[in-house]
């Protein structure tokens, strides 16, 4: 059963990275983009992963303490700047989708 208390929210970016760009993309995202995006968004935490089932799929997750924090990201000037930086580097070779999800239940083991 979901809790009545508001939980954290996640801003998720899914990218499809061509195999030829994977190593450079991985290095750039680790060293530059993830730390910059986390600081720009004011996220509590950030992490990223590569899909095991589809090695070209990269997922970045930014955690916010509130839904409002995550919902502020899409309209922020910071995201506009980050998108421009991304496009300048990767052009149309790396298509992305973005979504916000509300955490409704979390169980720690």
KAWO-V961626 format. One record per residue. N is the residue number from 0. SS is DSSP state (alpha for helix, beta for strand, coil for the rest). OMEGA is omega in degrees with one decimal (NA if undefined). Layout:
N_SS_OMEGA + N_SS_OMEGA
//
This chain:
0_coil_179.8 + 1_coil_179.2 + 2_coil_174.6 + 3_coil_-178.4 + 4_coil_178.0 + 5_coil_179.0 + 6_coil_177.9 + 7_coil_177.2 + 8_beta_-178.0 + 9_beta_171.3 + 10_beta_-171.8 + 11_beta_177.0 + 12_beta_179.5 + 13_beta_-178.2 + 14_beta_174.6 + 15_beta_-172.3 + 16_coil_176.5 + 17_coil_-178.3 + 18_alpha_-178.7 + 19_alpha_-177.9 + 20_alpha_-170.1 + 21_alpha_-176.7 + 22_alpha_180.0 + 23_alpha_178.4 + 24_alpha_-179.2 + 25_alpha_-179.7 + 26_alpha_-179.5 + 27_alpha_-178.0 + 28_alpha_-179.6 + 29_alpha_-172.7 + 30_alpha_-172.6 + 31_alpha_-165.8 + 32_alpha_-177.8 + 33_alpha_178.1 + 34_alpha_179.2 + 35_alpha_-179.0 + 36_alpha_-180.0 + 37_alpha_179.3 + 38_alpha_-179.4 + 39_alpha_-178.8 + 40_alpha_-173.7 + 41_coil_-179.1 + 42_coil_176.5 + 43_coil_-178.5 + 44_beta_176.6 + 45_beta_174.2 + 46_beta_-179.5 + 47_beta_-176.7 + 48_beta_170.7 + 49_beta_177.4 + 50_coil_174.6 + 51_coil_-178.0 + 52_coil_179.5 + 53_coil_-173.1 + 54_coil_177.2 + 55_coil_-177.7 + 56_beta_178.1 + 57_beta_-179.7 + 58_beta_173.3 + 59_beta_-177.0 + 60_beta_178.2 + 61_beta_-175.7 + 62_beta_178.5 + 63_beta_-178.5 + 64_coil_-179.7 + 65_coil_175.4 + 66_alpha_-179.8 + 67_alpha_178.3 + 68_alpha_179.0 + 69_alpha_-178.6 + 70_alpha_178.0 + 71_coil_-174.6 + 72_coil_-174.1 + 73_coil_-178.4 + 74_coil_-174.1 + 75_coil_174.1 + 76_alpha_179.0 + 77_alpha_178.7 + 78_alpha_177.8 + 79_alpha_178.5 + 80_alpha_-179.3 + 81_alpha_177.3 + 82_alpha_178.8 + 83_alpha_177.3 + 84_alpha_179.9 + 85_alpha_-178.8 + 86_alpha_179.1 + 87_alpha_-177.9 + 88_alpha_-170.9 + 89_alpha_179.4 + 90_coil_-178.1 + 91_coil_-179.4 + 92_coil_-175.6 + 93_coil_177.6 + 94_beta_-176.7 + 95_beta_168.6 + 96_beta_179.2 + 97_beta_174.3 + 98_beta_176.2 + 99_beta_176.8 + 100_beta_177.0 + 101_beta_176.4 + 102_coil_-177.7 + 103_coil_176.8 + 104_coil_178.5 + 105_coil_178.3 + 106_coil_176.9 + 107_coil_-179.1 + 108_coil_NA
//
